[in-house]
Amino acid sequence: MQLKTERLILRQFVETDFAALREIAADPEVLRYRRADVISEERTRDFLRHAQTAPLADPQLNFPFAIVLAESNRLIGECGLTRLEAEQDEAFLWYSLNRHYWGQGYATEAARALVRFGLIEVGLHRISAGCHAENIASQRVLEKIGFRLAGRVPVTDGLRFNLQRNEFDEAK
């Protein structure tokens, strides 16, 4: 399964993605906005194994994608949707980009494609997302594609955003 945008391909993960994933997971600037201070090589390997087997699950609860530049075939990030239960028509959107590609619209482009996929192809009715309160860029990504601020998460100093299917505007 692949999703294509103007500049990106969102595709399934392959074993050779490990080095690019490590580059993201080992960057202190990226980790500053994640829940972990350190992501070990083993944890990256576990993520990669899980991401490769997720599409085979029945029912599929996780929809992980590698974010790849269409022009160069370089992996620049990871994104996905996660449902907690099979019957649930709601999922959580997540994404992370290599710092060298921040500020170029790639996160917005990937997130928009993923939201469209979730609401239209998967049939979700609601997608939520969260980000660190200081991560203004991530807040803007979510707002650009139509998410609304739902509130704060006090323990993590995070913000929670929601988007309902009937609020989704494919033109955004």
C-alpha positions in Angstrom: 0.0 0.0 0.0 1.3 3.4 -1.0 0.0 7.0 -0.7 1.3 9.6 -3.1 1.4 13.3 -2.9 3.0 16.0 -5.0 6.4 15.5 -3.5 6.1 12.4 -1.3 5.5 8.7 -1.3 4.1 7.2 1.9 5.0 3.5 1.8 5.5 0.5 3.9 8.7 0.1 5.8 11.5 -2.1 4.6 14.6 -3.4 6.4 16.9 -1.0 4.7 15.0 1.9 6.4 16.9 1.3 9.6 19.7 3.8 9.1 17.4 6.6 8.2 15.1 5.8 11.2 18.1 5.9 13.5 19.1 9.3 12.2 15.7 10.6 13.2 15.5 8.7 16.5 19.0 9.7 17.7 18.6 13.4 17.0 18.2 15.4 20.3 16.2 18.1 18.5 13.6 15.5 17.3 13.5 13.9 20.8 12.9 17.2 22.4 9.3 16.9 21.3 8.8 13.2 21.9 8.1 11.3 25.1 11.5 9.6 25.2 14.8 11.3 26.0 16.7 8.4 24.3 15.6 5.9 21.7 17.9 2.9 21.6 18.9 1.0 18.5 17.0 -2.0 19.8 13.8 0.1 20.2 14.3 1.4 16.6 14.6 -2.2 15.4 11.5 -3.2 17.4 9.6 -0.3 15.7 10.8 -1.4 12.3 9.7 -5.0 12.9 6.3 -3.9 14.2 5.8 -1.5 11.3 6.6 -4.2 8.8 4.1 -6.7 10.3 1.3 -4.2 11.1 -0.3 -4.4 7.6 -0.6 -8.2 8.0 -2.7 -8.0 11.2 -6.4 -8.8 11.0 -7.9 -6.6 12.0 -5.3 -3.9 11.2 -5.0 -1.5 14.1 -1.8 0.3 13.1 -1.1 2.0 9.8 2.6 3.0 9.8 4.2 4.6 6.7 7.7 5.7 5.8 7.7 9.2 4.4 9.9 9.2 1.3 10.9 12.0 -1.1 9.5 11.0 -4.5 12.3 12.6 -6.4 15.2 10.9 -4.6 13.6 7.9 -2.8 15.2 9.2 0.5 13.3 8.3 3.7 12.8 11.6 5.6 10.3 10.6 8.2 7.7 8.3 9.7 4.0 8.7 10.2 0.9 6.6 10.9 -2.5 6.1 12.3 -3.1 3.9 15.4 -6.5 2.6 16.5 -6.8 1.2 20.0 -9.5 -1.2 19.2 -10.7 -2.9 16.0 -14.3 -1.7 16.3 -13.2 1.9 17.0 -13.9 4.4 14.3 -11.2 6.7 15.7 -7.4 6.7 15.4 -4.5 8.7 16.6 -2.3 10.5 14.0 1.5 10.6 14.6 4.5 11.7 12.6 8.1 12.6 12.9 10.5 14.1 10.4 14.3 14.2 10.0 15.2 17.7 11.3 17.0 18.6 8.0 13.5 18.5 6.3 11.6 20.7 8.9 10.0 23.9 7.6 9.5 22.7 4.0 5.9 21.6 4.2 6.6 17.9 4.2 4.9 17.1 7.5 1.8 19.0 6.4 1.8 17.1 3.1 2.2 13.7 4.7 -0.3 14.4 7.5 -2.9 15.6 5.0 -2.5 12.4 2.9 -2.7 10.2 6.0 -5.8 11.9 7.3 -7.5 11.6 3.9 -6.5 7.9 3.9 -7.9 7.4 7.4 -11.2 9.1 6.9 -12.0 7.9 3.4 -10.2 4.6 2.9 -10.2 3.2 6.5 -13.6 4.8 7.2 -12.7 6.5 10.5 -15.0 9.1 11.9 -12.5 10.9 14.0 -8.8 11.4 14.1 -7.0 12.9 17.1 -3.4 14.0 17.4 -1.2 15.4 20.0 2.0 17.5 20.3 4.2 19.1 22.9 2.9 22.6 23.8 6.2 24.2 22.7 6.1 22.5 19.3 4.6 25.4 17.4 5.5 23.9 14.0 3.5 20.7 14.8 0.6 22.7 16.0 0.6 24.6 12.7 0.7 21.4 10.7 -2.4 20.2 12.5 -4.3 23.5 12.2 -3.4 23.8 8.4 -5.2 20.5 7.7 -8.3 21.3 9.8 -7.6 19.9 13.3 -9.1 21.8 16.2 -7.5 22.2 19.6 -9.4 20.0 22.0 -7.4 20.8 25.2 -4.3 20.3 27.2 -2.8 17.1 28.6 -1.5 18.3 32.0 0.9 15.5 32.8 2.8 15.7 29.5 2.4 19.4 28.9 0.9 18.4 25.6 -1.9 19.6 23.4 -4.7 17.4 22.0 -6.3 18.1 18.6 -9.3 16.5 16.9 -10.7 16.3 13.4 -14.1 14.8 12.6 -14.9 13.3 9.2 -17.6 15.9 8.6 -15.0 18.7 9.3 -12.5 17.4 6.8 -11.9 19.7 3.8 -9.8 17.9 1.2 -8.8 21.3 -0.2 -6.9 22.3 2.9 
